[in-house]
Each structure stands twice: as C-alpha cells, then as structure tokens.
Amino acid sequence: MRRAKRKAAPRKLVCLETYWGDHLSRAFRAPSVLPFLEGLARQFDPPLAIAHRHVGTLSQLAAYTRRREGILWRDPEAFDAPVYYLSFHGSPGRIHTSLARLGPAVLCRAFAGWGESYRNLVYFGACSVFAGKQGERFAARFLKESGCRAVLGYAEEVDWMESMLADLLFLKRFYAARDPWKDLAAIHASVLEDFAPARRLGLRLFSGQLLAR
C-alpha cells in the first residue's frame, strides 16, 4: 500500500514581539519568547528556522509585513513561513506594543492579502484579542482581508507562562503533522483536551470553514 504523500508545512516561523521591558518601564529587564521558540526549534531535525524581530510602532510593523514591499515579503527565506506568531499585550481586536496600540484596521491592513500567495496563519500570543463579539468580529474581518488560512489566540487575560506552554504545544503538533492544514482543527482540539490552561485561557481557532458553521 502506498503511503499518503507528506504535506508538512515548511519548518519556518516568524515571530514579531514587543519590548516587554519598555512596557514595564524597566530598562534592564527584557524577557522574551525567543528562548522558548529556540527550544522548540531544536525538537526537529532539521531544526525549525526562527525569524525574530521586535516591533514597537505601526511603521515598524508595516516595514516587515506590507505586501510586496515589506521585508518578510521580499526575503525569500522568510516568504513562505506558515506561521506568524505575534507576542504582545492585547485587548479585544487589538495588540499593544511598548509604544502604541494597534487596532483592527491597522492589523488587517498590515497582513492584507498575505494568504493569497500561500497557506499561512497568524497566531496572536496576546491577552483577550478574541474576547466577546468584538474579538469575533475582528477574527472574521482579519480572515477576510488577509486571506490567511486561520487565526488563533486567546479570549481571556492570560498568564504568560501558561499561554507560552499552550502556544508551544500547538506549534509542536502543527509542525510535526503530516498535513497540518487538513488537521488544523484537530490539532487545536488536542491542545484543549490535553492542556487544561489552554481551555481556561480561551485559546480559540478561527478559519473560514469554522466561521461558516
């Protein structure tokens, strides 16, 4: 019997992160998700490639993500990364950097049309981005304007470490999957089943298929 062809996602991840130390007015304290992602990277052979940059303003975000002009669009090594992981503070439909609050219009414009070129998702590692009706409206708008396959994130205020562990569990299973795009809903469900904090923090997955139900 022939084995089904593997359709694994490219082992690349782009992480855009706020300067946490600036947000807390502590210049000599700069926690970051990068060491955790680097630990995840070493779980694979070959390792997962991580592109990590700090973002504080709208212009910085656009410099990386703007379609056809941004660095992530023009860099052939980063272009087909299947996951964009955004590590920020958050509120319904918004992310907060150390210097600014970026709302739905800004975020949708920043990723406009990305999913039209290849399959990708955006993971909002931030508090409450998908809370309530406001968060759900943002999810629907973001999917429509970005064309991304899915968005993920939290509907509640999150504990930094618990959410980091939930994120790593999802990412590990996503990159290890034979066909992660086909199994996306099952991967998300498995994280909720296996890791109670993910349920308590309201880790949600939105895709075109799920929103149509």
ZAMARGU-4260 file (C-alpha; in steps of 0.2 Angstrom, whole numbers, plus 5000, padded with zeros to 4 digits):
<rodrens>
0) 5000/5000/5000 | 5007/5017/4995 | 5009/5029/5010 | 5000/5046/5008 | 5011/5060/5002
5) 5018/5070/5017 | 5011/5088/5016 | 5021/5095/5031 | 5022/5114/5032 | 5039/5122/5029
10) 5049/5122/5046 | 5050/5141/5047 | 5042/5153/5060 | 5041/5172/5060 | 5040/5180/5077
15) 5036/5198/5080 | 5037/5204/5098 | 5035/5219/5109 | 5049/5225/5120 | 5041/5219/5137
20) 5054/5229/5147 | 5049/5245/5139 | 5031/5242/5143 | 5035/5240/5161 | 5047/5254/5162
25) 5062/5243/5167 | 5076/5246/5155 | 5087/5231/5162 | 5073/5218/5161 | 5069/5211/5144
30) 5060/5195/5144 | 5057/5187/5128 | 5048/5172/5120 | 5063/5169/5109 | 5072/5157/5120
35) 5056/5146/5121 | 5054/5146/5102 | 5073/5141/5101 | 5070/5127/5112 | 5055/5121/5101
40) 5066/5123/5086 | 5078/5110/5092 | 5065/5097/5094 | 5065/5095/5075 | 5078/5088/5063
45) 5082/5099/5054 | 5078/5112/5067 | 5064/5124/5065 | 5070/5141/5057 | 5065/5156/5068
50) 5065/5174/5062 | 5063/5185/5077 | 5061/5204/5077 | 5055/5217/5090 | 5041/5229/5084
55) 5035/5245/5093 | 5026/5255/5081 | 5014/5254/5066 | 5028/5259/5054 | 5039/5245/5060
60) 5025/5233/5058 | 5022/5238/5041 | 5040/5238/5036 | 5040/5219/5040 | 5023/5214/5034
65) 5017/5226/5020 | 5013/5215/5005 | 5026/5216/4991 | 5036/5229/5000 | 5039/5223/5017
70) 5055/5213/5022 | 5045/5197/5025 | 5038/5198/5008 | 5054/5202/4999 | 5065/5190/5009
75) 5064/5173/5000 | 5070/5163/5016 | 5055/5170/5026 | 5042/5172/5012 | 5034/5155/5014
80) 5034/5154/5033 | 5017/5146/5038 | 5016/5154/5055 | 5017/5172/5060 | 5017/5172/5079
85) 5013/5189/5087 | 5019/5191/5105 | 5011/5207/5113 | 4999/5213/5126 | 4982/5213/5120
90) 4963/5218/5121 | 4948/5213/5111 | 4953/5216/5092 | 4969/5225/5097 | 4988/5222/5101
95) 4998/5233/5112 | 5016/5236/5109 | 5028/5245/5121 | 5024/5261/5112 | 5007/5260/5103
100) 4990/5251/5102 | 4986/5244/5085 | 4968/5241/5082 | 4958/5230/5069 | 4960/5242/5054
105) 4979/5243/5057 | 4981/5224/5059 | 4971/5219/5044 | 4980/5232/5033 | 4997/5225/5039
110) 4993/5207/5033 | 4981/5212/5019 | 4982/5199/5005 | 4995/5188/5013 | 4985/5172/5012
115) 4983/5174/4993 | 5001/5169/4990 | 5002/5153/5000 | 4995/5145/5015 | 4998/5153/5032
120) 4991/5158/5049 | 4993/5171/5062 | 4995/5167/5080 | 4990/5181/5092 | 5000/5177/5108
125) 4992/5191/5117 | 4978/5193/5131 | 4960/5194/5126 | 4962/5198/5107 | 4947/5186/5103
130) 4936/5191/5118 | 4917/5193/5115 | 4908/5199/5100 | 4922/5212/5097 | 4935/5199/5096
135) 4925/5188/5085 | 4921/5202/5073 | 4940/5205/5072 | 4943/5187/5068 | 4931/5187/5054
140) 4937/5203/5047 | 4956/5198/5048 | 4952/5182/5039 | 4943/5190/5025 | 4956/5204/5022
145) 4972/5194/5025 | 4966/5178/5016 | 4975/5168/5029 | 4970/5150/5032 | 4967/5153/5051
150) 4970/5165/5066 | 4972/5159/5083 | 4973/5167/5100 | 4965/5170/5117 | 4948/5176/5123
155) 4954/5179/5141 | 4968/5188/5151 | 4982/5175/5150 | 4996/5170/5162 | 5012/5172/5152
160) 5020/5155/5156 | 5004/5145/5154 | 5000/5154/5137 | 5018/5151/5132 | 5016/5132/5135
165) 5000/5131/5126 | 5007/5140/5111 | 5022/5128/5111 | 5011/5113/5112 | 5001/5119/5097
170) 5016/5124/5087 | 5025/5107/5090 | 5010/5097/5084 | 5007/5109/5069 | 5025/5107/5063
175) 5025/5088/5067 | 5009/5085/5057 | 5009/5075/5041 | 4996/5088/5034 | 4994/5102/5047
180) 4982/5112/5036 | 4970/5097/5034 | 4972/5093/5053 | 4971/5111/5060 | 4955/5109/5069
185) 4960/5093/5076 | 4977/5100/5082 | 4969/5114/5091 | 4956/5102/5099 | 4970/5091/5105
190) 4979/5105/5114 | 4962/5110/5123 | 4960/5092/5128 | 4977/5089/5134 | 4982/5105/5142
195) 4968/5112/5154 | 4976/5130/5155 | 4973/5132/5136 | 4954/5129/5139 | 4954/5141/5154
200) 4963/5155/5144 | 4951/5153/5130 | 4963/5148/5116 | 4952/5149/5100 | 4955/5145/5082
205) 4946/5154/5068 | 4946/5148/5050 | 4935/5151/5035 | 4927/5134/5037 | 4924/5137/5056
210) 4916/5154/5054 | 4904/5147/5040 | 4896/5135/5053
</rodrens>
